Amino acid sequence: GLGAILLTGCVMTEKYEAEKARALNFQRLLAQEEKRTGDLDSETKRLKRENVDLEARNREMAAQVQAVREQLGRIQEEATAMREAAMLKEQEALLAKPRKAAPKPRRPEREPERAAPAQERGIFDSPVVATPEPEPERMPAGAGGSRYHQVKPGETLYRLSRQYGVDVPTLKRWNNLSDNQIEVGQRLLVGRE
């Protein structure tokens, strides 16, 4: 009897020690998992903060890229306008030089040719003498009337003069323009009968 009680007591003590060791091991594992969970939670929070920072930087960079694109577009427009203005000045300079140097030789050449028709027709004397009229009449003659153009973004008088074959001073005169400035949407006369 006593041996059985002692034997039972030893078995109980062994089971208790084994359960105690298992409980301690479980507590240690639980503490490790809690630490790992805490570390993962900290890492997740850090990554979220970094993500917010990266998104803010990304938005800032996108805004900067857009600003650079807009600035590049403006620079390209300005460069085009400057090239066209330079070509326009060259054209005006070329047109101004021949008018100053050669108006006298042109008139004697044309007056003898026109003298006979002017004497025969009499009524048409005034339009035939006006020298700027033949140039614009050449291009739109097939149009059958006055031709108009609505100004689009980026267009200049120089570009329109080349497009319609009419010199810039004539376009300015036809449209009562004091300078070379035109506006988008403006309706310009670009050809006459």
C-alpha positions in Angstrom: 0.0 0.0 0.0 2.7 2.4 1.1 4.8 1.6 -1.9 1.9 2.2 -4.2 1.3 5.6 -2.7 5.0 6.5 -3.0 5.0 5.2 -6.5 1.9 7.2 -7.3 3.5 10.3 -5.6 6.6 9.9 -7.8 4.6 9.5 -10.9 2.5 12.6 -10.0 5.7 14.6 -9.3 7.1 13.6 -12.7 3.9 14.5 -14.4 3.8 17.8 -12.6 7.4 18.6 -13.5 6.7 17.6 -17.1 3.6 19.8 -17.2 5.5 22.6 -15.5 8.3 22.3 -18.1 5.7 22.2 -21.0 3.9 25.3 -19.5 7.3 27.2 -19.2 8.2 26.2 -22.8 4.7 27.4 -24.0 5.2 30.7 -22.1 8.6 31.1 -23.7 7.2 30.4 -27.2 4.2 32.7 -26.5 6.6 35.5 -25.5 8.7 34.9 -28.6 5.5 35.1 -30.8 4.4 38.3 -29.0 7.8 39.8 -29.6 7.7 38.8 -33.3 4.2 40.2 -33.6 5.3 43.4 -32.0 8.3 43.6 -34.4 6.0 42.9 -37.4 3.5 45.6 -36.2 6.4 48.1 -35.8 7.6 47.2 -39.3 4.1 47.5 -40.8 3.7 51.0 -39.2 7.2 52.0 -40.5 6.3 50.8 -44.0 3.0 52.6 -44.0 4.8 55.8 -43.0 7.3 55.3 -45.8 4.5 54.6 -48.2 2.8 57.9 -47.3 6.1 59.7 -47.7 6.7 58.0 -51.1 3.2 58.8 -52.3 3.7 62.5 -51.3 7.1 62.5 -53.1 5.5 60.9 -56.1 2.7 63.5 -56.2 5.4 66.3 -55.9 7.5 64.8 -58.6 4.4 64.4 -60.9 3.6 68.1 -60.3 7.2 69.1 -61.1 7.2 67.0 -64.3 3.9 68.6 -65.3 5.3 72.1 -64.6 8.5 71.3 -66.6 6.3 70.0 -69.5 4.2 73.2 -69.5 7.4 75.3 -69.3 8.9 73.4 -72.2 5.7 73.9 -74.2 5.8 77.7 -73.5 9.5 77.8 -74.5 8.8 75.9 -77.7 5.9 78.3 -78.5 8.1 81.3 -77.7 11.0 79.9 -79.9 8.5 79.4 -82.8 7.1 82.9 -82.4 10.7 84.3 -82.2 11.7 82.4 -85.4 8.6 83.6 -87.2 9.1 87.2 -85.9 12.7 87.1 -87.2 11.6 85.8 -90.5 8.9 88.4 -90.6 11.5 91.1 -89.9 13.7 89.7 -92.7 10.8 89.7 -95.1 9.8 93.2 -94.2 13.4 94.3 -94.6 13.6 92.7 -98.0 10.3 94.2 -99.0 11.3 97.6 -97.8 14.7 97.7 -99.7 13.3 97.0 -103.2 10.5 99.6 -102.7 13.0 102.3 -101.8 15.5 101.3 -104.5 13.3 100.3 -107.4 10.0 102.2 -107.5 11.2 104.6 -110.3 12.3 101.8 -112.8 9.1 99.8 -112.2 6.7 102.6 -113.0 8.3 103.6 -116.4 8.2 99.9 -117.4 4.6 99.4 -116.5 3.2 102.8 -117.6 4.1 102.3 -121.3 2.5 98.8 -121.2 -0.7 100.2 -119.6 -0.8 103.5 -121.5 -2.7 102.0 -124.5 -5.4 100.1 -122.4 -5.8 103.1 -120.2 -6.5 105.4 -123.2 -8.8 102.9 -124.7 -10.8 102.1 -121.6 -10.5 105.3 -119.6 -12.7 104.1 -116.7 -10.1 101.5 -115.6 -7.3 104.0 -115.4 -7.3 104.3 -111.6 -7.3 100.6 -110.6 -4.6 99.8 -113.1 -2.2 102.5 -111.8 -2.4 101.1 -108.2 0.7 99.0 -107.9 -0.1 96.9 -104.7 -3.3 95.4 -106.2 -1.8 92.9 -108.7 0.0 90.8 -106.1 -3.0 90.0 -103.9 -5.2 89.5 -107.0 -3.0 86.7 -108.4 -3.5 84.2 -105.5 -7.2 84.4 -104.7 -8.4 85.0 -108.2 -10.0 81.5 -108.4 -11.8 82.0 -105.1 -14.5 84.1 -106.7 -14.8 86.6 -103.7 -13.2 87.7 -100.5 -11.6 85.0 -98.5 -11.4 85.0 -94.7 -9.4 83.0 -92.1 -10.1 82.5 -88.4 -6.8 82.7 -86.4 -5.8 79.6 -84.6 -3.3 79.2 -81.7 0.3 79.7 -82.8 -0.5 81.4 -86.1 1.2 84.6 -87.1 0.8 87.1 -89.9 3.9 85.8 -91.4 2.7 82.2 -91.5 -0.7 83.4 -92.9 1.1 85.5 -95.6 3.0 82.4 -96.7 -0.1 80.2 -96.5 -2.3 82.5 -98.7 0.5 84.0 -100.9 -0.2 87.6 -99.7 2.6 89.7 -98.3 2.4 90.9 -94.6 1.9 94.6 -95.4 -1.0 93.8 -97.6 -2.6 91.7 -94.9 -2.1 94.5 -92.4 -3.7 97.0 -94.8 -6.7 94.8 -95.6 -7.4 94.2 -91.9 -6.5 97.7 -90.6 -3.8 96.3 -88.4 -1.3 98.8 -87.0 1.2 96.1 -85.9 1.8 92.4 -86.4 -0.2 91.3 -83.4 -3.2 89.0 -84.1 -5.4 87.1 -81.6 -6.9 83.6 -81.5 -10.4 83.7 -83.0 -9.8 86.9 -84.9 -11.3 86.8 -88.5 -8.9 88.1 -91.1 -9.4 89.0 -94.7 -6.7 86.9 -96.6 -7.8 87.2 -100.2 -9.8 89.5 -102.6 -11.2 89.2 -106.1 
